[in-house]
Amino acid sequence: MYLCPLCQQPLLLTAKQYQCTNRHSFDIAREGYVNLLPVQHKNSKDPGDNKEMMQARRAFLQAGWYAPLAQAVSDTIAKLAPDTLLDLGCGEGYYTAQLKRALPDTLIFGVDISKAAVKFAAKANSDIQLSVASAYQLPFADNSFAAIVRIYAPSKPEELQRLLKPQGYLITVSPGPQHLLEIKQAVYDEVQLHSDAIAEIPMLTHLTRQRLQFTLRFEKADDVAALIQMVPLAWKFSAGQKQQFAATLPDISVDFLLDVYQKA
């Protein structure tokens, strides 16, 4: 299912190496993933979330704070029963692992531009096919997946259309209007709420929406700090401001929009 990121020819697996007919080769790393992000496709030396963001997200998610979201996504996917699935922007693999537990017989792939995140995901999930690649030039053949999950990840509509099989499903998670409202109020004089408009994706039909809202009530400042560190709003805080805000143990609103689309 992999395509060469240099010439778009199919990659064949031989021993621990993928190779195309043009002799471009890509080794499987010791942890079990393959790096399909050529240096000329990088927009920085180390693209994707930095190590601090990844570690904060890992600690926060593993503590179960977003478990209701993971369950909602898994339940939605389980009803669709796809035989192949791509977790687009899989990060360190928290949601990917949940999906594998819900769909043990499904062939699941995870892809992210962050090498550090994919390396961690591969260490923890030997039964998931993981790769480093750009979401804007995904290294997979046309019509590869019966379902794609996109949780906050950027993407190109053309790539989603290309990769989905006919009648395939796209499941997206995006922030709702009240998401992390209290953090925004701490850094902005005037808070702009996220839109709840349903995004139109060419060649895909919107089927359903589920809104998931709950409140995080913290007992440890470290958990608040981890939440701040793993989101883009972290750049709005100085180290002192973040520590001071976390120490107040604020209740934080969570608001997710879970949408299901289907390819014609």
C-alpha positions in Angstrom: 0.0 0.0 0.0 3.0 2.3 0.4 4.1 4.5 -2.4 7.6 5.9 -2.9 7.6 9.5 -1.8 10.2 10.4 -4.5 8.6 8.8 -7.6 5.2 7.6 -6.5 5.9 4.0 -7.6 4.7 1.1 -5.3 7.1 0.1 -2.5 7.8 -3.5 -2.0 9.0 -5.0 1.3 12.2 -7.1 1.2 13.6 -8.2 4.5 13.6 -4.9 6.5 13.6 -2.5 3.6 11.0 -1.0 1.3 12.2 -0.4 -2.3 10.6 0.8 -5.5 11.5 -0.2 -9.1 13.6 3.0 -9.3 15.7 1.6 -6.5 14.7 4.2 -3.9 14.9 2.4 -0.6 13.6 3.1 2.9 14.7 1.1 5.9 12.4 -0.1 8.6 13.7 1.4 11.8 14.5 -0.7 14.9 11.3 0.4 16.5 9.3 -0.9 13.5 8.2 2.3 11.6 9.4 3.5 8.2 10.4 7.1 7.4 8.9 8.2 4.1 9.6 11.9 4.6 12.4 12.9 2.2 14.6 15.8 3.4 13.4 17.9 0.5 9.8 17.6 1.8 10.6 18.9 5.2 9.8 22.5 6.1 12.2 22.5 9.0 14.9 20.4 10.5 12.6 18.6 12.8 9.0 19.1 11.6 5.9 18.4 13.6 5.3 18.8 17.4 8.4 19.3 19.4 9.5 16.8 22.1 8.1 18.9 24.9 4.6 19.1 23.3 4.7 15.3 22.5 5.7 14.4 26.1 3.1 16.7 27.6 0.4 15.2 25.3 1.4 11.7 26.1 1.3 12.3 29.8 -2.1 14.1 29.6 -3.7 11.5 27.3 -2.3 8.5 29.2 -3.8 9.9 32.4 -7.2 9.5 30.7 -8.4 13.1 30.5 -9.6 12.7 27.0 -10.9 9.1 27.4 -14.5 10.1 26.5 -13.3 11.3 23.1 -11.2 8.2 22.5 -14.3 6.1 23.3 -16.6 8.1 21.1 -14.3 7.8 18.1 -13.8 4.1 18.7 -17.5 3.4 19.0 -18.2 5.4 15.8 -15.5 3.5 13.9 -16.6 0.1 15.3 -20.1 0.6 13.8 -18.6 1.2 10.4 -16.3 -1.9 10.6 -13.7 -0.9 8.0 -11.2 -3.5 6.8 -8.5 -0.9 6.4 -8.0 2.4 8.4 -5.6 5.3 8.4 -5.1 7.4 11.5 -3.9 10.7 9.9 -1.7 12.7 12.3 -1.5 9.8 14.7 1.1 11.5 17.0 2.4 9.1 19.7 -0.4 6.7 19.0 -2.8 7.1 21.8 -6.0 7.2 19.7 -4.5 4.7 17.2 -4.1 2.1 19.9 -7.7 2.7 21.1 -8.8 2.1 17.5 -6.9 -1.1 17.2 -8.5 -2.4 20.4 -11.9 -1.6 19.0 -11.1 -3.2 15.6 -8.6 -6.0 16.2 -9.1 -7.5 12.8 -8.7 -4.2 10.9 -5.4 -3.4 9.1 -4.5 0.0 10.7 -1.9 2.5 9.5 -0.8 5.6 11.4 1.1 8.5 9.9 2.6 11.7 11.3 5.2 14.2 10.3 6.9 14.0 13.7 9.6 11.4 13.8 9.8 11.5 17.6 6.1 10.8 17.9 6.0 8.0 15.4 9.0 6.4 17.0 7.2 6.3 20.4 4.0 5.0 18.8 5.9 2.2 17.1 7.5 1.1 20.3 4.1 0.7 21.9 2.1 -0.7 19.0 3.8 -3.4 17.0 0.5 -4.5 15.4 0.0 -1.1 13.7 1.8 0.0 10.5 3.4 3.3 11.2 5.3 5.8 9.0 6.7 9.3 9.1 5.3 11.4 6.2 3.7 14.7 5.2 -0.1 14.9 5.4 0.0 16.9 2.2 1.7 14.1 0.3 0.7 10.9 1.8 2.7 7.8 0.7 -0.2 5.5 0.0 -1.8 4.2 -3.2 -5.2 5.4 -4.4 -8.3 3.9 -2.8 -6.3 2.3 0.0 -8.6 2.9 3.0 -12.1 2.1 3.9 -11.9 4.7 6.6 -9.7 7.6 7.6 -9.6 9.2 11.1 -8.4 12.8 11.3 -8.2 14.1 14.9 -7.1 17.8 14.7 -4.7 16.9 11.9 -4.2 19.2 8.8 -4.9 17.6 5.5 -5.6 18.3 1.8 -9.1 17.4 0.5 -7.6 16.0 -2.6 -5.5 13.5 -0.6 -8.6 12.4 1.4 -10.5 11.9 -1.8 -7.6 10.0 -3.4 -7.0 7.6 -0.5 -10.6 6.7 0.4 -12.2 3.7 -1.3 -15.6 4.3 -2.9 -18.1 4.5 -0.1 -15.3 4.9 2.4 -15.7 7.0 5.5 -13.9 10.0 6.9 -14.2 10.6 10.7 -13.0 14.1 11.8 -12.6 15.6 15.3 -12.4 19.4 15.6 -12.7 21.9 18.4 -16.2 23.2 19.2 -17.0 26.8 20.3 -16.4 26.3 24.0 -13.2 24.2 23.7 -10.6 25.2 26.3 -12.4 28.5 26.8 -10.9 29.2 30.2 -7.3 28.9 28.8 -8.2 31.4 26.0 -9.7 33.8 28.6 -6.4 33.7 30.4 -4.4 34.9 27.4 -6.8 37.0 25.2 -8.7 40.2 26.1 -11.3 39.2 23.5 -11.9 35.5 23.0 -12.9 34.3 19.5 -14.9 31.1 19.7 -14.3 28.2 17.2 -16.9 27.9 14.5 -19.4 25.1 14.7 -20.1 25.2 10.9 -19.9 21.8 9.2 -17.0 21.9 6.8 -17.7 21.0 3.2 -15.3 18.6 1.6 -15.6 18.1 -2.1 -16.7 14.6 -3.2 -17.6 13.7 0.4 -21.1 13.8 1.9 -21.6 14.8 5.6 -23.6 12.1 7.4 -23.6 12.7 11.1 -22.3 15.0 13.8 -21.8 14.2 17.5 -21.0 17.0 20.0 -19.0 15.9 23.0 -18.8 18.4 25.9 -17.4 17.8 29.4 -15.5 19.7 32.1 -12.0 18.8 33.3 -11.6 19.2 37.1 -8.0 19.0 38.2 -6.4 18.1 41.4 -2.7 18.5 40.3 -1.1 21.5 38.7 1.1 19.3 36.6 -2.0 18.0 34.7 -3.1 21.6 33.9 0.4 22.4 32.8 0.5 19.3 30.5 -2.7 20.4 28.9 -1.4 23.9 28.2 1.9 22.6 26.9 0.3 20.2 24.3 -1.8 22.9 22.6 -0.8 25.9 20.4 -2.0 28.3 23.2 1.2 27.3 25.0 3.0 29.9 23.0 0.9 32.6 24.6 2.1 31.9 28.2 5.5 32.7 29.7 6.9 29.9 32.0 5.8 31.9 35.0 2.3 32.6 33.7 1.8 29.0 32.9 2.9 27.9 36.3 0.7 30.5 38.0 -2.4 29.6 35.9 -1.9 25.8 36.5 -1.6 26.4 40.3 -5.1 27.8 40.4 -6.4 24.3 39.3 -9.1 25.9 37.0 -12.0 23.9 35.6 -11.5 23.6 31.9 -14.3 23.3 29.3 -13.8 20.6 26.6 -15.9 20.8 23.4 -15.3 18.4 20.5 -17.2 18.0 17.2 -17.1 14.5 15.8 -18.2 14.4 12.2 -18.7 11.5 9.8 -18.4 11.9 6.0 -18.7 9.3 3.2 -17.1 9.3 -0.2 -19.5 9.0 -3.2 
